[in-house]
Amino acid sequence: MAGKMMRRGFLIGLLALIGVAGYYIYPILKAKFFNDSENIMAIGENEKAPLFIKTGSTAQDVANQLVEEGIIKSDKRDLFMNKAASKNYGGKKVVPGFYLVQGNWHVDSLIIHLRGGYSRKEVTFKFNDCWTLGHVVGQITQSLEIDSAEFHDYIISDAILNKYGLSKETMISVFYPDQYRSNWAASMDDILGMMSRQYKSIWTEENKAKAKNLGMTQSEVATLASIVYRETSTKTEWSRVAGLYINRLKKGMPLQADPTLKFASGRYDAQRVYNSDKVSSPYNTYENKGLPPGPISAVPKGVIPAVLNYESHNYIFMCAKPNNEKGHNFAETLSEHNRNAAKYRAWLNKNNIK
């Protein structure tokens, strides 16, 4: 008896699955192989056209957009709308996002692919070399529907800052330069959530414990990491430079990090920094001891672990190597550092680098 009931349940489940699959697949197959609708496309049969449907669009908006962007023929707008009505393409079935329309689709097939976001595709966005939160937001929103100004205001709103326990100065620590994939019409909360998940993936319990042993908060580690990252592009130096700055912090010495002056002055690309005493800013680490109020840059994921696993040594000075050689010369004493600095300045002067 039990075996018969199990077999009957299995058959009922199988029939239900076939029915659901048929509901979605049959219209597509019908549109592709048995559709007698007139081809309404203005693009070639072997061509593809990107279509970005904005949030809040109606079926009429989509029809107008298809005509205006030269995807369907202008005299086929009404046909599209008639078919849209008959196939329930409207209201919530108009899903915003990026679609790739194919030139060999007939009107039925076109609507089926658009309806409910069936063939919506993701877009790729990335950001890198960002000194400020504004730089981050600007690069992210280049590839998405969301407005850069609105997104910037959103992530520094009191509600969001309180939610993440951050300040306007430290919010940038959530954003790790990388390449991401998302729905083009993703909401601001969706994108921030994506960034937050990346942030949390780095801050494992082990890394939290290491930060605690350093006597630093996560934001302070991120701030130090940003200075390390902007001080050297040589990955193998990150842990050594981190150790140098930690030595200075322990000794109560100012960090005297040139990248903080670049940040404070807005001269991000400067190869040479002058008159540190004239840059009045809490980010001026020549004039202020300790860490600045927040990160001076978004940093790749690998910099945080480099800081938490810093190299133990006695270096408290560093100077870029001359002759465009990668890396730095490190020193334990001021006299040794002055010799390194003199060589570097001589090279700058010789090459008229200001």
PyMOL commands that set and color helices and strands:
alter all, ss='L'
color gray80, all
select helices_A, chain A and resi 2-33+59-68+74-86+91-93+107-114+133-141+148-155+158-164+171-174+188-202+205-214+218-231+235-251+258-265+276-278+303-308+334-350
alter helices_A, ss='H'
color red, helices_A
select strands_A, chain A and resi 48-53+97-102+122-127+178-183+317-320+328-331
alter strands_A, ss='S'
color yellow, strands_A
deselect
rebuild
show_as cartoon
